[in-house]
Amino acid sequence: MTTSARPVLSARDIGKSFGAVVAAAEVTIEVPAGQRLSLIGSNGAGKTTFVNMVTGYLRPDRGAIELDGEPILGLAPRLISRKGICRSFQIPQLCVELTALQNMLVACAAADAGGLSFWRDPGAGGHQERALDLIRRFGLHGFADRLVSELPGGVRKLLDIAMALARKPRLLLLDEPTSGVSAEEKFPAMDRVMEAISGEAATVVFVEHDMDIVRAYADRVIAFYSGRVIADGTPDTVLRDAEVRRYVTGGTA
Ligand SMILES: Nc1ncnc2c1ncn2[C@@H]1O[C@H](COP(=O)(O)OP(=O)(O)OP(=O)(O)O)[C@@H](O)[C@H]1O
């Protein structure tokens, strides 16, 4: 679980409270390159708060966050994403009036652009090739020309994740990649995601409620409870942990 190499992500003693609610209490997590880390915990345990702090959507009250040794705490989400931390959301953030391919083109063009100049022609500058490659690798070619408003939830989820990869991130954070995806589609969808991520050599942190998915795709698991890390280790170790069984899985894992 430990490595002598410098971690891709280092979050040390980060804390965040919302009034009396402690959403993160001195959370320390280091993620080495290439790891597939799953964050688990019951509703309100602090998983999304952690993701939001790492990606700049929430500013911690205290602590330090570094990407490849460079401090990133306090930077805006757009800057953090340019530095190499990208994310997907529980509810996909897509432009529903554009097609799947147009959304991907905008993501690819924005990844390259210094400003908003990509709006002039998102199809220019090799973006088309990258967009089509990602669409194909996520198995979305059949949906490329369909409006996002017409797409099923599972397809939207995959498109949102594929768009997060447009920037070739060092670290990809996926907030509940399988929520809203039907039981039979979950494993094929995660196979696509993990295959695409390994092709990009990105490190991945994913928030997940389905313990079968955690077991199948994570090589490390961190369990949260009430804003604290209560277990950290291999899936087997963490899912057998007494506190995790009590507070997270209810003994069902
Ligand atoms: N913007 C906010 N304002 C007030 N309270 C918040 C805010 N964001 C999160 N919280 C609170 O912080 C705690 C942690 O929430 P968080 O969303 O991180 O949990 P989670 O583990 O991601 O839960 P879920 O699995 O339901 O998404 C909860 O008690 C939540 O109500």
The ligand as a MOL file (V3000), in Angstrom:
LIG
                    3D

  0  0  0     0  0            999 V3000
M  V30 BEGIN CTAB
M  V30 COUNTS 31 33 0 0 0
M  V30 BEGIN ATOM
M  V30 1 N -22.4940 22.4840 0.8240 0
M  V30 2 C -22.8430 21.8990 1.9850 0
M  V30 3 N -23.4990 22.5930 2.9360 0
M  V30 4 C -23.8320 22.0260 4.1110 0
M  V30 5 N -23.5490 20.7400 4.4280 0
M  V30 6 C -22.9080 19.9930 3.5020 0
M  V30 7 C -22.5210 20.5370 2.2450 0
M  V30 8 N -21.8820 19.5640 1.5350 0
M  V30 9 C -21.8760 18.4750 2.3210 0
M  V30 10 N -22.4940 18.7330 3.4990 0
M  V30 11 C -22.6510 17.7930 4.6210 0
M  V30 12 O -21.3800 17.2130 4.8670 0
M  V30 13 C -21.5310 15.8270 5.1690 0
M  V30 14 C -20.7220 15.0070 4.1710 0
M  V30 15 O -21.3920 15.0860 2.9030 0
M  V30 16 P -20.8300 14.3760 1.5960 0
M  V30 17 O -21.6820 14.8300 0.4530 0
M  V30 18 O -19.3780 14.5880 1.5040 0
M  V30 19 O -21.1270 12.8490 1.9220 0
M  V30 20 P -20.9850 11.5800 0.9600 0
M  V30 21 O -20.2050 10.5650 1.7210 0
M  V30 22 O -20.4770 11.9680 -0.3670 0
M  V30 23 O -22.5100 11.1050 0.8600 0
M  V30 24 P -23.3270 10.4580 -0.3920 0
M  V30 25 O -22.8880 9.0440 -0.4960 0
M  V30 26 O -24.7540 10.5940 0.0480 0
M  V30 27 O -23.0190 11.2760 -1.6330 0
M  V30 28 C -23.0220 15.5320 5.1580 0
M  V30 29 O -23.5100 15.6360 6.4750 0
M  V30 30 C -23.5870 16.6300 4.2770 0
M  V30 31 O -24.9220 16.9210 4.6150 0
M  V30 END ATOM
M  V30 BEGIN BOND
M  V30 1 1 1 2
M  V30 2 1 2 3
M  V30 3 2 2 7
M  V30 4 2 3 4
M  V30 5 1 4 5
M  V30 6 2 5 6
M  V30 7 1 6 7
M  V30 8 1 6 10
M  V30 9 1 7 8
M  V30 10 2 8 9
M  V30 11 1 9 10
M  V30 12 1 10 11
M  V30 13 1 11 12
M  V30 14 1 11 30
M  V30 15 1 12 13
M  V30 16 1 13 14
M  V30 17 1 13 28
M  V30 18 1 14 15
M  V30 19 1 15 16
M  V30 20 2 16 17
M  V30 21 1 16 18
M  V30 22 1 16 19
M  V30 23 1 19 20
M  V30 24 2 20 21
M  V30 25 1 20 22
M  V30 26 1 20 23
M  V30 27 1 23 24
M  V30 28 2 24 25
M  V30 29 1 24 26
M  V30 30 1 24 27
M  V30 31 1 28 29
M  V30 32 1 28 30
M  V30 33 1 30 31
M  V30 END BOND
M  V30 END CTAB
M  END
